[in-house]
């Protein structure tokens, strides 16, 4: 199918989001609240999602929407013929409210439950990434250059770079020992955090990223970008679904090796 018009719309949504979020970044009067799950939310998160929701209602009135802040609208979210937009207005809200520029708006379109269009826009970093079938995966650099994305071809763990989220979350999920086993087998480890690690993977700057405690709006936009760049993204324990919370993404070449290591952390390479 041709998703060029959907990708164009997703990029238009990113422009809208960037204007709203950048205007509130570093704002002295930023309103910060704590949600029932103890995660922070700002007025910028809500303003971005409200604006994108309004634009989608106008441009795609028959499509459904899953948003982090305002929930789900529409019906037939995962059945045959379904089209669902999935939005995280600000991925990295904790960074946003502390003045750290590593945050982004994540925009995805899923068709029949499969994310096919993805846009990640990080205006404070001057970066954007996007992908769709037939288009491939691309990025725009801070100087305005655009480039296609391709994952690395590194095939041995000893030469691979790994990114993960907080050790506390790995500990809480009972898998810290497994992560430590992996860190001893790779060349380099860093915790880049949130969307950025996945974009670095798509660019070929690292080979493995894995984390816990995610929701569909944290994941959906990443999927097309990684896959169109030649990588693989899955649930840490198997197939990626709308209910997945723990994610493993690799350059594809290393995916089976890393997945098997998490299932059997004492195996030798």
N, C-alpha and C positions, 0 to 999 in steps of 0.2 A: 504494500500500500504506500501511497505518497503522503508523507507526513510533513511536507515542506511548509504548508500553511499553518499547521499546528506548531511547528518549531518557530515560525515567524511570530506567532502570537505569544509563545512562551518567552521569546526575547523581548517582545514589547512589554510583557508583564514584568520582566526583570528591570527594564528601564523605569517603570513606574515605582517598583519597589526601591530601587537605588535612590531615587529622588527623595522618597519619604524617609528611608533609614539614615541616609547620610546627614539629613537635616537635623536628626535627633542624636547623632553620635557626638559625644562630648557635651551634650546639652546639660546645663546646670540644673534644669528643672525636670529632668527625666523622671518619670513616674515608674517606680519599681514595686511590684507586688509578688507575693509568694503563692503559687498555685497549690491545690490540695496534695499534689505529689511532691511538694517541697522544692520544686524547680522554680526559678525566677521567671517573671514575664514583665515586659516593659510596655509603655504606651506605644512605642515604635513597633513592637511585635504585632500588636492589635491593629494599629493603623495600616501597616503594610498588608496584613491579611484581609482586612475589610476592603481596601482598595482593589486588591486582586480579585476578591470574590465578586465585587461589583462589576469589574471589567469582564470577567468570565460569564457572568449572568447575561451581560449584553452580547458578548461575542459568541458564546457557546451555550445558549439557554437550555439545550437538551442534555448537556453533559453533567455528570455528578462532580462533587468536590469533597475532598478530605483535607481539612486544615487543622493545624496543631491547636489553634486558639479557639476557633468557632465550630469545630466538629465537622460533621458530615451533612451534606445537602444532596438531594437527588436520590434516585433509586437505581436498582439493577447495577450495583457497584462492581460485581465480579462475574456476572453471567455473560452469556454469548452476546456479542454486540455492544457490551458496556464500554463506556468511555469515561474515565475518572481522572480529574486533575488532582494532584497531591502536592500540598504546599507546606513548607516550613518557612514562615516569614522571616525569621532570623535564627539560623542554626549557629549556635555559639552565643546565646544571650548573655551568659556569664561573662564572656569576653567583652561583648558590646557594652555592658553596663560598667565594666571596669576600665574601659578605654583601650582595650587590646584590639587591634584591627583585624584579627582572624575571626571573622564571622561572615555569613553569606545568606542570601535568600535561595532556597531550593525549590525548584518548580519542575514537576513531572506530569506527563500524561501517560496513564496506563490504559491499555486496550485489552479487554477480556482478562483483566487482572495482571497483565504483563507491562511493566514500565517500558515505553518505547521512545519517548522524548524526554530529554533531561537538560535542564539549565541550572548552573550554579553561578551565582553572581556575587562577587566579593568586592564591593565598591571601595571600601577603605584600603584594600590592597591593590586597587586598580586592575583587578583580574576578573575574567569571566570564562566559563567553560560550557560547551553545549554539544549535543549529539542527537542524532535520529537515524533510523535506517535509510540507506541511500545517500546520506549526507556525510556519515562518518563522525568522528569526534574532533573538536577543534577548541582552541583557546585564543583569547585576546590578551596580550601582554600589557603591562603598564604604559609602554610607549606607543600603544595602538597597533602593533604588529599582530597579525593572526597567524596561527600555525596549526597544522594537523597534529593529532595526538597518537602516540604509539607506545605501548608498554615495552619494558625492557625484555631482552632475550636471555637474561641470566638464568641458568638452569641448575646451579648448585647452591645449597643453603649457605655454605661458607663464604660466598660472594654476595649474598643477598642483604638488603637493608629492610628492617622491620619497624613499623610504627604501630603503637597500641594506645588505648586510652588509659585512664588512671589505674594504678595498681590496686587501689582500694576496691574498685568495681570488680576486678579480676578476683580479688580475695573474697568479696561478698558472693560471687558466683561459684566459689569453690574450685576455681581453675587457675589459681596463681602459680601452683607448682608446674602446671602444663606450660604456662607462658614462660616461666623461668627456664624450663627445658629448651624451649625454642630459642630464647635469647642466647643460650650458650652455643647454639649451632649456627647462628647467622653471623655475618660480618659486623653489622652495626645496628644499634637500636636507638630510636628516638620516639618521643610522644608528641607528634605534631598537633594532633587533636582535631576532632570534628571533621568537617568536610575536606579540609586541606590535605590530610593524609591520602585520601582517595584520589584527589586530583593529582597529587605528586606521583601516585601509582600510575595513573593514566598517562602522565607525561614521561614515564620511564625513569623517574628519579628515585624510586624505591620499588621493592618487589612484593612486599607483604604488608597488609594492614588488617587489624582485627580488633574488635571491641564488643562490649556488652551494653545492655540497657538502652537499646534503640527502639524507635517506633517506625511505622511505615513512612511517615513524613521525613524522618532522618535518612532514610535509605533510598527511596524511590528514584530521586533525581540522579543519584550516583550510578545506578545500574546501567542506563544506556551509555553513559560516558565511558565507564570502564569497559563494557562489552564492545562498544564500537572502536575502542582503542586497542582491542585484542586481549583484554584481561578477562578474569573470571571472578564473579562475586556470588557467594552462597551463604546459607546459614552455616554457622560454625559446625553444626552436626548433620548437614545434609542440604536438602533443597530449600531455597529461599522462598518464603511465603509472606503473605500480608501480616502474619502473626510472628514473624521472626524478630528476635530481639538481640541475638548474638550473631555477628557477621564476620565472615572471612573473605577478604579480597586479595587476589594475587595477580601476577603477570600471566597467569594461565599455565605456564610451563611448570611452576612449582606448586600448583594447587593441590594435586593429589598427595604429594609428599607432605605438605603442611597439614592437610586435613587428616591424613593417617597418623601424623605425629600427635595431633590433639586426641585422637581416639586411642592411640597406643604410645604414650609419651616416652616409654623406655626403649623403643626400637632404635636400632642403629642405622645410619644412612650408608 
